[in-house]
Amino acid sequence: MQPLVSMILRNYLILTRYVDSIRKLAQKSDEFARTSLEFLVDMFNDEIDSIRINSLNSVTHMGTNIQLNDEQVRTLKLIIFCQIKSINYFIILTVNERINAI
């Protein structure tokens, strides 16, 4: 089990640094921002929540010269909807646990 955890952590760190680097370069170059946009949108579907959030955050910091196409907007809406559902589920679970503890 230990090697699997190590591999997941390593992949997480690599992806986090990769997304951060893309964001920093995209802030300096509009052409790079437009070129890298598709990669960041693909990262919206990553299984790790923090990677998805980081890629969403990165897109918002890339500047005003980028524009999402219809498919990218649909992907973004779906991810936001799924995040809201999981947050709502977590809230319901937490409230139920506290009610049961009373």
Secondary structure, DSSP 4 states (H G I P E B T S, - for coil): -HHHHHHHHHHHHHHHHHHHHHHHHHHH-HHHHHHHHHHHHHHTT-SSHHHHHHHHHHHHTS-SS----HHHHHHHHHHHHHHHHHHHHHHHHHHHHHHHH-
